[in-house]
Amino acid sequence: MKKNILLFTALMLTAGIQAQIETPQPSPFQKIEQKVGLTDVTLEYSRPSMKGRTIFGGLVPYDTMWRTGANANSKITFSDDVEVGGKTLKAGSYAIYTKPGASSWEIYFYDDTTNWGNPEKWDDSKVAVQVSAQAYPMPMNVETLTMTFDDLKNDMATLGILWEKTYVGVPIKFNTDKTVSSSIQRVMNGPSANDYYSAAVYYLEAGKDINQAKTWIDKSIEMNKDPKFWQLRQKSLIYAKAGDKKGAIEAAKKSMELAKAADNSDYVALNEKSLKEWGAM
């Protein structure tokens, strides 16, 4: 009996250790994913509420650095370079810090996103972009901090920050036209040397039409004014598989010559092995 009581007590203690009470967060987390033109944008932040408090000039003092939310850094991530305030913001993730004022705010895109709140020591060298934005009064209260992507166009969006009776918008320019124009030009010009090379190597490795692979590798080498030893190595393998031993040997010898000049012993050895197999050494 005593043994059973001890076992029951141990089980209850284990259950007590493992059990956790989950309650709602006072500042719930939000994640927004937005496509602007061809760029993916992700915004992550925690959302405190007013709860009867004065926010700007009170809970959030004027002219003081603010984490722009609660808990961990508010974070924005861009898949491509963008422009903010006429300055380039490289693709990547940034913490959003702000310095609210009565009529305008300073907004900082900070390239260290690992802080919980404000950095222990502010580092100006980590400010990727800093811009000013006007603070607009609103006729009603927004109870919970809200961040949005407004005024969406192919190459523009506004990062909106709304809380209490204040709205601040930060215009962001996206390089959509440049990306699309480059894509159009690339397609209209036809496949590149790298496109032909990649297609030929894929056909070789996938065991597909080797004669088509031979045509493509020839186009690639022809378009490439300075073919590299690894490209010529693939040409030799494609020619060999296509039954053109003479062409394979020529390509392998040229590949080995360039590999020696580049001091690449691995490719020298690979070519020597193939040349021996093809009876050229």
ZAMISE-81167 format. One record per residue (C-alpha): residue number from 0; residue in one letter; x, y, z. Coordinates in Angstrom, 3 decimals. Layout:
! ZAMISE-81167
<i->NUM; aa->A; east->X; north->Y; up->Z>
...
***
This chain:
! ZAMISE-81167
<i->0; aa->M; east->0.000; north->0.000; up->0.000>
<i->1; aa->K; east->2.784; north->2.363; up->0.985>
<i->2; aa->K; east->4.535; north->1.560; up->-2.297>
<i->3; aa->N; east->1.398; north->2.442; up->-4.296>
<i->4; aa->I; east->1.024; north->5.763; up->-2.481>
<i->5; aa->L; east->4.638; north->6.685; up->-3.259>
<i->6; aa->L; east->4.148; north->5.768; up->-6.928>
<i->7; aa->F; east->0.949; north->7.862; up->-7.135>
<i->8; aa->T; east->2.694; north->10.828; up->-5.514>
<i->9; aa->A; east->5.603; north->10.579; up->-8.002>
<i->10; aa->L; east->3.208; north->10.479; up->-10.946>
<i->11; aa->M; east->1.317; north->13.538; up->-9.697>
<i->12; aa->L; east->4.549; north->15.484; up->-9.211>
<i->13; aa->T; east->5.677; north->14.573; up->-12.738>
<i->14; aa->A; east->2.343; north->15.664; up->-14.177>
<i->15; aa->G; east->2.562; north->18.913; up->-12.234>
<i->16; aa->I; east->6.001; north->19.648; up->-13.649>
<i->17; aa->Q; east->4.902; north->18.923; up->-17.215>
<i->18; aa->A; east->1.577; north->20.766; up->-17.026>
<i->19; aa->Q; east->1.576; north->24.381; up->-18.219>
<i->20; aa->I; east->-1.230; north->26.879; up->-18.132>
<i->21; aa->E; east->-1.518; north->28.783; up->-21.401>
<i->22; aa->T; east->-3.074; north->32.240; up->-21.272>
<i->23; aa->P; east->-3.585; north->34.942; up->-23.933>
<i->24; aa->Q; east->-0.674; north->37.281; up->-24.559>
<i->25; aa->P; east->-1.321; north->40.927; up->-23.603>
<i->26; aa->S; east->0.370; north->42.021; up->-26.839>
<i->27; aa->P; east->-0.451; north->39.315; up->-29.405>
<i->28; aa->F; east->1.960; north->38.580; up->-32.229>
<i->29; aa->Q; east->1.026; north->39.287; up->-35.850>
<i->30; aa->K; east->2.731; north->38.261; up->-39.085>
<i->31; aa->I; east->1.778; north->39.834; up->-42.420>
<i->32; aa->E; east->3.012; north->38.544; up->-45.768>
<i->33; aa->Q; east->2.551; north->40.906; up->-48.706>
<i->34; aa->K; east->3.589; north->40.641; up->-52.352>
<i->35; aa->V; east->4.388; north->44.023; up->-53.922>
<i->36; aa->G; east->5.127; north->43.719; up->-57.621>
<i->37; aa->L; east->7.574; north->40.798; up->-57.642>
<i->38; aa->T; east->8.945; north->41.345; up->-54.125>
<i->39; aa->D; east->7.918; north->39.369; up->-51.042>
<i->40; aa->V; east->7.576; north->41.461; up->-47.882>
<i->41; aa->T; east->7.057; north->40.024; up->-44.402>
<i->42; aa->L; east->6.184; north->42.093; up->-41.342>
<i->43; aa->E; east->6.327; north->40.626; up->-37.816>
<i->44; aa->Y; east->5.400; north->42.536; up->-34.669>
<i->45; aa->S; east->3.553; north->42.366; up->-31.342>
<i->46; aa->R; east->0.429; north->44.499; up->-30.792>
<i->47; aa->P; east->-0.085; north->46.301; up->-27.477>
<i->48; aa->S; east->-3.438; north->47.979; up->-26.741>
<i->49; aa->M; east->-4.322; north->51.360; up->-25.224>
<i->50; aa->K; east->-6.345; north->50.019; up->-22.266>
<i->51; aa->G; east->-7.324; north->53.542; up->-21.239>
<i->52; aa->R; east->-3.779; north->54.864; up->-21.325>
<i->53; aa->T; east->-2.409; north->57.929; up->-23.109>
<i->54; aa->I; east->-0.018; north->56.518; up->-25.685>
<i->55; aa->F; east->2.000; north->59.160; up->-27.537>
<i->56; aa->G; east->3.436; north->61.692; up->-25.140>
<i->57; aa->G; east->2.542; north->59.296; up->-22.314>
<i->58; aa->L; east->3.281; north->55.571; up->-22.468>
<i->59; aa->V; east->5.463; north->56.298; up->-25.507>
<i->60; aa->P; east->7.298; north->59.583; up->-24.770>
<i->61; aa->Y; east->7.916; north->62.014; up->-27.595>
<i->62; aa->D; east->11.415; north->62.255; up->-29.073>
<i->63; aa->T; east->12.476; north->58.967; up->-27.485>
<i->64; aa->M; east->13.489; north->55.777; up->-29.311>
<i->65; aa->W; east->10.652; north->53.246; up->-29.361>
<i->66; aa->R; east->10.669; north->49.589; up->-30.359>
<i->67; aa->T; east->7.477; north->50.231; up->-32.396>
<i->68; aa->G; east->5.469; north->47.533; up->-30.706>
<i->69; aa->A; east->5.960; north->45.186; up->-27.792>
<i->70; aa->N; east->8.182; north->42.251; up->-26.896>
<i->71; aa->A; east->10.799; north->41.425; up->-29.564>
<i->72; aa->N; east->11.793; north->43.814; up->-32.344>
<i->73; aa->S; east->9.187; north->44.675; up->-34.921>
<i->74; aa->K; east->10.812; north->43.176; up->-38.012>
<i->75; aa->I; east->10.363; north->43.697; up->-41.753>
<i->76; aa->T; east->11.930; north->41.467; up->-44.426>
<i->77; aa->F; east->12.344; north->42.176; up->-48.160>
<i->78; aa->S; east->13.208; north->39.526; up->-50.767>
<i->79; aa->D; east->14.699; north->42.191; up->-53.075>
<i->80; aa->D; east->16.340; north->45.593; up->-52.739>
<i->81; aa->V; east->13.881; north->48.469; up->-52.198>
<i->82; aa->E; east->14.102; north->52.243; up->-51.752>
<i->83; aa->V; east->13.016; north->54.204; up->-48.698>
<i->84; aa->G; east->13.378; north->57.968; up->-48.714>
<i->85; aa->G; east->15.431; north->57.766; up->-51.904>
<i->86; aa->K; east->17.944; north->55.440; up->-50.219>
<i->87; aa->T; east->18.549; north->51.811; up->-51.109>
<i->88; aa->L; east->17.543; north->49.231; up->-48.529>
<i->89; aa->K; east->19.192; north->45.944; up->-49.412>
<i->90; aa->A; east->17.242; north->42.688; up->-49.457>
<i->91; aa->G; east->17.126; north->41.225; up->-45.947>
<i->92; aa->S; east->15.576; north->41.743; up->-42.503>
<i->93; aa->Y; east->15.469; north->44.939; up->-40.455>
<i->94; aa->A; east->14.186; north->45.944; up->-37.045>
<i->95; aa->I; east->11.832; north->48.926; up->-37.191>
<i->96; aa->Y; east->12.575; north->51.598; up->-34.583>
<i->97; aa->T; east->10.817; north->54.937; up->-34.401>
<i->98; aa->K; east->11.188; north->58.209; up->-32.547>
<i->99; aa->P; east->7.623; north->59.627; up->-32.370>
<i->100; aa->G; east->7.077; north->63.377; up->-32.302>
<i->101; aa->A; east->3.930; north->65.463; up->-32.004>
<i->102; aa->S; east->3.910; north->66.306; up->-35.724>
<i->103; aa->S; east->6.523; north->64.011; up->-37.321>
<i->104; aa->W; east->8.376; north->60.793; up->-36.621>
<i->105; aa->E; east->11.840; north->59.498; up->-37.339>
<i->106; aa->I; east->11.816; north->55.924; up->-38.664>
<i->107; aa->Y; east->14.900; north->53.714; up->-38.490>
<i->108; aa->F; east->15.522; north->50.472; up->-40.382>
<i->109; aa->Y; east->18.121; north->48.792; up->-38.159>
<i->110; aa->D; east->20.033; north->45.805; up->-39.505>
<i->111; aa->D; east->20.330; north->44.028; up->-36.132>
<i->112; aa->T; east->17.049; north->42.210; up->-35.454>
<i->113; aa->T; east->18.190; north->40.214; up->-32.409>
<i->114; aa->N; east->17.253; north->42.698; up->-29.678>
<i->115; aa->W; east->14.347; north->42.416; up->-27.275>
<i->116; aa->G; east->13.150; north->45.991; up->-27.427>
<i->117; aa->N; east->15.705; north->48.760; up->-27.888>
<i->118; aa->P; east->19.375; north->47.743; up->-28.258>
<i->119; aa->E; east->21.353; north->47.924; up->-25.038>
<i->120; aa->K; east->23.735; north->50.189; up->-26.935>
<i->121; aa->W; east->22.504; north->51.988; up->-30.041>
<i->122; aa->D; east->24.900; north->51.671; up->-32.983>
<i->123; aa->D; east->24.481; north->54.277; up->-35.733>
<i->124; aa->S; east->26.484; north->52.091; up->-38.133>
<i->125; aa->K; east->23.633; north->49.555; up->-38.022>
<i->126; aa->V; east->21.061; north->52.083; up->-39.255>
<i->127; aa->A; east->20.546; north->51.025; up->-42.856>
<i->128; aa->V; east->18.069; north->53.825; up->-43.607>
<i->129; aa->Q; east->16.563; north->56.665; up->-41.577>
<i->130; aa->V; east->13.619; north->58.730; up->-42.833>
<i->131; aa->S; east->11.179; north->61.307; up->-41.496>
<i->132; aa->A; east->7.419; north->60.935; up->-41.860>
<i->133; aa->Q; east->4.529; north->63.219; up->-40.977>
<i->134; aa->A; east->2.213; north->62.181; up->-38.154>
<i->135; aa->Y; east->-1.448; north->62.631; up->-39.137>
<i->136; aa->P; east->-4.204; north->62.997; up->-36.510>
<i->137; aa->M; east->-7.190; north->60.663; up->-36.856>
<i->138; aa->P; east->-10.760; north->61.416; up->-35.737>
<i->139; aa->M; east->-11.063; north->58.194; up->-33.728>
<i->140; aa->N; east->-8.925; north->55.977; up->-31.550>
<i->141; aa->V; east->-7.285; north->52.820; up->-32.840>
<i->142; aa->E; east->-7.261; north->50.700; up->-29.684>
<i->143; aa->T; east->-4.552; north->48.232; up->-30.716>
<i->144; aa->L; east->-1.283; north->49.055; up->-32.475>
<i->145; aa->T; east->-1.808; north->48.278; up->-36.158>
<i->146; aa->M; east->0.748; north->48.114; up->-38.951>
<i->147; aa->T; east->-0.396; north->47.841; up->-42.559>
<i->148; aa->F; east->0.658; north->47.904; up->-46.188>
<i->149; aa->D; east->-1.431; north->50.611; up->-47.869>
<i->150; aa->D; east->-1.697; north->52.211; up->-51.336>
<i->151; aa->L; east->-0.432; north->49.094; up->-53.083>
<i->152; aa->K; east->0.859; north->49.539; up->-56.630>
<i->153; aa->N; east->3.182; north->47.461; up->-58.796>
<i->154; aa->D; east->6.167; north->49.465; up->-57.598>
<i->155; aa->M; east->4.977; north->51.241; up->-54.445>
<i->156; aa->A; east->3.495; north->50.554; up->-51.024>
<i->157; aa->T; east->3.142; north->52.528; up->-47.812>
<i->158; aa->L; east->4.049; north->51.020; up->-44.474>
<i->159; aa->G; east->1.336; north->52.374; up->-42.177>
<i->160; aa->I; east->1.591; north->52.669; up->-38.388>
<i->161; aa->L; east->-1.688; north->53.398; up->-36.555>
<i->162; aa->W; east->-2.291; north->53.706; up->-32.836>
<i->163; aa->E; east->-4.384; north->55.928; up->-30.617>
<i->164; aa->K; east->-5.312; north->58.879; up->-32.883>
<i->165; aa->T; east->-2.106; north->58.901; up->-34.956>
<i->166; aa->Y; east->-1.283; north->57.607; up->-38.425>
<i->167; aa->V; east->2.236; north->57.586; up->-39.873>
<i->168; aa->G; east->2.960; north->56.359; up->-43.401>
<i->169; aa->V; east->6.363; north->55.396; up->-44.800>
<i->170; aa->P; east->6.431; north->55.128; up->-48.634>
<i->171; aa->I; east->8.517; north->52.255; up->-49.990>
<i->172; aa->K; east->9.567; north->52.045; up->-53.648>
<i->173; aa->F; east->10.043; north->48.641; up->-55.276>
<i->174; aa->N; east->12.260; north->47.999; up->-58.298>
<i->175; aa->T; east->9.553; north->46.091; up->-60.165>
<i->176; aa->D; east->10.008; north->47.827; up->-63.511>
<i->177; aa->K; east->13.746; north->47.197; up->-63.515>
<i->178; aa->T; east->13.228; north->43.500; up->-62.724>
<i->179; aa->V; east->10.484; north->43.031; up->-65.318>
<i->180; aa->S; east->12.393; north->44.943; up->-67.983>
<i->181; aa->S; east->15.497; north->42.813; up->-67.383>
<i->182; aa->S; east->13.389; north->39.666; up->-67.609>
<i->183; aa->I; east->11.764; north->40.809; up->-70.860>
<i->184; aa->Q; east->15.144; north->41.699; up->-72.362>
<i->185; aa->R; east->16.605; north->38.367; up->-71.312>
<i->186; aa->V; east->13.735; north->36.371; up->-72.808>
<i->187; aa->M; east->13.639; north->38.390; up->-76.024>
<i->188; aa->N; east->17.382; north->37.893; up->-76.487>
<i->189; aa->G; east->16.869; north->34.130; up->-76.311>
<i->190; aa->P; east->18.665; north->31.577; up->-74.138>
<i->191; aa->S; east->22.061; north->32.547; up->-72.742>
<i->192; aa->A; east->25.239; north->30.477; up->-72.850>
<i->193; aa->N; east->24.551; north->29.402; up->-69.255>
<i->194; aa->D; east->20.993; north->28.375; up->-70.176>
<i->195; aa->Y; east->22.283; north->26.119; up->-72.964>
<i->196; aa->Y; east->25.013; north->24.733; up->-70.683>
<i->197; aa->S; east->22.612; north->23.936; up->-67.828>
<i->198; aa->A; east->20.142; north->22.276; up->-70.212>
<i->199; aa->A; east->22.876; north->20.165; up->-71.829>
<i->200; aa->V; east->24.281; north->18.983; up->-68.486>
<i->201; aa->Y; east->20.789; north->18.160; up->-67.237>
<i->202; aa->Y; east->20.079; north->16.048; up->-70.334>
<i->203; aa->L; east->23.410; north->14.236; up->-69.852>
<i->204; aa->E; east->22.799; north->13.467; up->-66.177>
<i->205; aa->A; east->19.114; north->12.598; up->-66.647>
<i->206; aa->G; east->19.832; north->10.212; up->-69.504>
<i->207; aa->K; east->17.714; north->12.178; up->-71.956>
<i->208; aa->D; east->18.316; north->12.883; up->-75.664>
<i->209; aa->I; east->22.135; north->13.039; up->-75.842>
<i->210; aa->N; east->22.137; north->14.476; up->-79.367>
<i->211; aa->Q; east->20.051; north->17.415; up->-78.125>
<i->212; aa->A; east->22.505; north->17.799; up->-75.256>
<i->213; aa->K; east->25.356; north->17.857; up->-77.808>
<i->214; aa->T; east->23.626; north->20.610; up->-79.793>
<i->215; aa->W; east->23.086; north->22.682; up->-76.663>
<i->216; aa->I; east->26.631; north->22.308; up->-75.323>
<i->217; aa->D; east->27.963; north->23.379; up->-78.726>
<i->218; aa->K; east->25.784; north->26.509; up->-78.615>
<i->219; aa->S; east->26.968; north->27.237; up->-75.081>
<i->220; aa->I; east->30.652; north->26.924; up->-75.958>
<i->221; aa->E; east->30.155; north->28.932; up->-79.174>
<i->222; aa->M; east->28.479; north->31.791; up->-77.264>
<i->223; aa->N; east->31.097; north->31.722; up->-74.517>
<i->224; aa->K; east->34.233; north->33.578; up->-75.619>
<i->225; aa->D; east->36.257; north->32.076; up->-72.776>
<i->226; aa->P; east->34.906; north->28.604; up->-71.895>
<i->227; aa->K; east->36.108; north->27.239; up->-68.548>
<i->228; aa->F; east->37.723; north->23.887; up->-67.892>
<i->229; aa->W; east->34.621; north->22.513; up->-66.130>
<i->230; aa->Q; east->32.449; north->23.459; up->-69.117>
<i->231; aa->L; east->34.778; north->21.725; up->-71.544>
<i->232; aa->R; east->34.821; north->18.723; up->-69.207>
<i->233; aa->Q; east->31.044; north->18.418; up->-69.576>
<i->234; aa->K; east->31.382; north->18.829; up->-73.346>
<i->235; aa->S; east->33.813; north->15.907; up->-73.453>
<i->236; aa->L; east->31.424; north->13.689; up->-71.476>
<i->237; aa->I; east->28.464; north->14.606; up->-73.693>
<i->238; aa->Y; east->30.480; north->13.975; up->-76.879>
<i->239; aa->A; east->31.682; north->10.629; up->-75.523>
<i->240; aa->K; east->28.150; north->9.519; up->-74.679>
<i->241; aa->A; east->26.971; north->10.668; up->-78.124>
<i->242; aa->G; east->29.623; north->8.411; up->-79.734>
<i->243; aa->D; east->31.888; north->11.228; up->-80.924>
<i->244; aa->K; east->35.160; north->9.991; up->-79.390>
<i->245; aa->K; east->37.361; north->12.353; up->-81.417>
<i->246; aa->G; east->35.390; north->15.407; up->-80.232>
<i->247; aa->A; east->35.410; north->14.092; up->-76.669>
<i->248; aa->I; east->39.197; north->13.708; up->-76.681>
<i->249; aa->E; east->39.709; north->17.219; up->-78.090>
<i->250; aa->A; east->37.453; north->18.743; up->-75.445>
<i->251; aa->A; east->39.085; north->16.726; up->-72.634>
<i->252; aa->K; east->42.597; north->17.778; up->-73.683>
<i->253; aa->K; east->41.569; north->21.439; up->-73.763>
<i->254; aa->S; east->39.825; north->21.047; up->-70.383>
<i->255; aa->M; east->42.960; north->19.465; up->-68.875>
<i->256; aa->E; east->45.167; north->22.233; up->-70.280>
<i->257; aa->L; east->42.982; north->24.922; up->-68.687>
<i->258; aa->A; east->42.700; north->22.962; up->-65.428>
<i->259; aa->K; east->46.512; north->22.779; up->-65.192>
<i->260; aa->A; east->46.720; north->26.543; up->-65.775>
<i->261; aa->A; east->44.159; north->27.039; up->-62.992>
<i->262; aa->D; east->46.092; north->24.622; up->-60.743>
<i->263; aa->N; east->43.011; north->22.448; up->-60.350>
<i->264; aa->S; east->44.391; north->18.945; up->-59.776>
<i->265; aa->D; east->40.919; north->17.373; up->-59.447>
<i->266; aa->Y; east->39.924; north->18.234; up->-62.996>
<i->267; aa->V; east->43.365; north->17.320; up->-64.316>
<i->268; aa->A; east->42.918; north->13.857; up->-62.797>
<i->269; aa->L; east->39.363; north->13.490; up->-64.125>
<i->270; aa->N; east->40.431; north->14.359; up->-67.658>
<i->271; aa->E; east->43.474; north->12.076; up->-67.513>
<i->272; aa->K; east->41.260; north->9.183; up->-66.449>
<i->273; aa->S; east->38.803; north->9.804; up->-69.293>
<i->274; aa->L; east->41.557; north->10.196; up->-71.877>
<i->275; aa->K; east->43.030; north->6.849; up->-70.804>
<i->276; aa->E; east->39.593; north->5.227; up->-71.090>
<i->277; aa->W; east->39.200; north->6.685; up->-74.588>
<i->278; aa->G; east->42.664; north->5.435; up->-75.638>
<i->279; aa->A; east->44.222; north->8.881; up->-75.967>
<i->280; aa->M; east->46.937; north->8.412; up->-73.305>
***
